[in-house]
């Protein structure tokens, strides 16, 4: 009986020590600042953007996030496109 009591006591002490170590590790972590905003103008907000291949005028995809010049899009055919200009909610891209 005494042996079981010691095992349980050792188990409880181990759990408490582990919990305390986790709390200390979480609280002692340095707080990081968010990265600075990029130096480009904020795009107009639309509910969706159309990415169009600039050579053919073919629609590549629709996206729900703002698109800016320099953004890249990888298609399911493994073709990489780079956005070259944005007019309203239409983004024109060329093969990279």
Beta strands, then each sheet from edge to edge (+ up, - down):
strand 1: 49-53
strand 2: 59-63
strand 3: 72-74
strand 4: 80-87
strand 5: 90-95
sheet 1: 2+ 1- 5- 4+ 3-
end
